[in-house]
């Protein structure tokens, strides 16, 4: 896959996978600047049956890291500026959101501005302070060392966390093991990685809702691109369409 300004396929993909497990929000503006827009936020609803009936392996584990998540996707090497912008976006969002939540909670409880919220009320607000997962095709060891990213061993190879104050983790798709536990993440890898992952997904039972919805999301995205004049398509768009045509052919076999 390729990095688009709004990474449209990524949004199609996450929404299709996780619509039975929580709510997603898109394009959250934190300042009048497109580069400082949160592409996708996910709020897990643990009581939903999808968590029990649909097992998405490592992806599910990551999506339960925190009640509120920002998910970002980079289809090439992650750069230092990407991490800086990610942290800035989240902090700008939370600075405003936290004030709104505190004010709303105090009004609801009829507290004065100087009165403090209960520990429980504070925790409910804190649950809405997002943790960010950056999903990237690759990232240099130098950058990982520079930001002091530590391996999140409970998730296996390829998953890292920055210092807790940043509330941010990095998933390097190229480093993930090849297994049924990682195929849903590997669909967001490069072209060859996505093909291999899709071949594994294709073997799943036709009764699995997530399999069928991902195929539909891919097809919808191809239809979306076909409506765009060829001269306006990027090389990455064209590459995606070629990949999806092959995937569609495999699925029809």
N, C-alpha and C positions, 0 to 999 in steps of 0.2 A: 504494500500500500504506500501511498505517498502523502506528504504533508500538505494539506490544503489550508487556506487561510482560516476556514471554519471547519475543516476536517469533517465533511458531511457524512461520509461513509461511517466513520467512527461513531457519530451520533446515532445514525440508523442502527448500527450494530448493538451498542450498549442498550438502547431503548428496547430493541427486540429481545435481547437476552434477559433483561431484568424487569420487564414490565409486570411480572408475576411476583416480584419480591420487594417492590418499593416504588417510590416516585422519583422521576428525573426532571430536572429543570435545565433549560438551555439558555445560552447567550445572556448571562446575568451581567448587566452593566454596572461596573463599580466606579467608573469615571468616564467622561466623554472622550474615550480613546479606545478604538477597536482592539488594540493590542492588550488592553487591560480589561478585557471581557472574559468572564469565566464561561468556558464553552459548555461544560456539563457538570451538574451536581446531582448526587444520588443520596436519597434519604431511605435507608433500609427500614422495612416494616417487618420485624422479626416474627410477628404472629401470622404472616401470610403463608399459605400452604406451599407456595413455590419453593421455599427453602427446604422442605422435606421431600417434595416430589421430583425436583429437578436438581441434579448434582452437576455443577459446573467446575468441580475440582478446585484448583488453586485460585481461579478467578473468584469463586464464592468465598474462599477464605479471606482474600484481600478486601472484598466488598463488605466484610463484617468487621474490619479493623476498627471502625468508629461509626456511630449512628449517622453521621453526615460526612459525605466524601466529595471532594473535587477530583474529577478524573480528567487527566490530560494525556494526549497521545502525540508522540513525535515519530515520524516515519523514517527518520535517518538518525545520524549521530546527535545525541543530546549535547547542547552547548551550555556554557556558563550563563550566558544571557537568558537562556530558557528557564533555568532554575531561578535566577534573580527575578524575572518577570512573574514566575509562578508564585513565589513568596509574596511579591508586592501585590499581585491581584488578590490573593487570599486575605492578606492583612487589611487592604483597603475595604474589601467586602465586610470583614468581620468587625472592623472599627465602627462602621455604620450600623451593621446588624445588631451588634451587642448593645449599643445604646438604645436602639428601638425595642429590643427584647426586655431590657432592664426597666425602661420607662413603662412599657406595657404591663409587665408583671407588677410593678408598684401601683399603677393605676387600678389594676384588677383587685389588688389586696388593700387598696385605699391607704397606701403608705405615703408618708411625706418623702421629699427628695433626700432628706438626711437619714431616714430610717433604712435599716439593712434588710435585705431579703434573707429568707431562711436558707439553710444549707441545701435543702431539697430543691428549692426554686433556683438557686445558683447552679446546681448540677443540671437541671433541665435546660438552662440557658447554655451551659458549657457543652452539652451534647450537640448543640447546633454550631459549635465552632469547628469548621471542617478540618479533616485530615486530608492531605492531597496525595494521590498516587499519580506519579508520572510514569506512563507506559511508553517506553522508547525502544526502537529497534536495536539501537546500540549506544554505548557510552564508553568513553575512554577510561582506562584505569587512572590516568592522570587526573581527570576531573573528579572521579570518585574519591581519590586521595585528597584533592584540594578542598572538597566540601566535607571531608571526614565522614563519608558515608560508611556505615557499618553493615556487614551482612546480617540480614534478618533470618537467622538459621532455622527458625521454626517454619519458615516457608520454603526452605530449600535454596538451591543455587539460583543466582540471578535476581534476588530481591534484596534491597538495601534500604536502610533508614538513615536520615540525617539526625542531628541532635534533636531531642524531644521538643525543644523550644520552637523549632521550625515546623513541626507537625507535617512532615513530608517524607515520602518514600519513593524509591525509584525501582521500577521493574524493567530489567534489560531482557527483552524477548529473545535475542540471539543466545543468551546464556542459559535459558530455561531448558531443563531436561526434556527429551522427547518422550512423552507418555500421555495416556488418556487424561491425566490430571492437568495438562497444560494446553491442550488443543484449542480451547476457546480463547486463550490469550494469544496463541500463535497465529490465529486468524488476523491479528493486527500486526504481524511481522512483515518482512519484505515479501516480494512476489513469490519466490520459491517456497518460503516458509508457509505462507498462506495457502498455497496449493496443496502442500503436504498435509497441513492441518485440515483442510476441507476434505481431502481424501479420507481421513479418519472420521470426520463428522458424517460423511456420506454413508459410512458403514453402520451408523447407529440405527436403532429401530425407527421405522416411519411413524411410530406412535409418539415419538418424543416431540413435544411442542416446540422446544427450543431449536431443534434441528430444522424443522419446517419453517419456522419464523426467520431463521438466519438466511436460509435460501431465498425466502421472499424479500428480505431486506436487501440482499445482493442484487436481486432482479430489479427491485424498485430503484435502486441507485443507478443501475445501468440505464433504465428507462429515463431517469432524470438527466443523465449525461447525454443520451441520444437526442434530447430536446434542445441541447445547446449546439449552436453552429460549430462545425468542425474546426474552423479557424480560431474559435475562442477556447478550445480545449487545450489544456496543458499536455506536455508529453506524459506526465504522470496520470492524467485522466485517461488518455488513450491506452496507456499500459494497463490501467485498472480494467478497462473495458475488454481488452484482449484476454486478460486473466479470467474475468467473469464469464466470457464466452466459452472458454475451455471448461470452467467449472460447471456451467450450465449443460454443456455437452456430456460431461461425466455423469451428471445427475439424471439426464434423460436416458442414459444407457441401461 
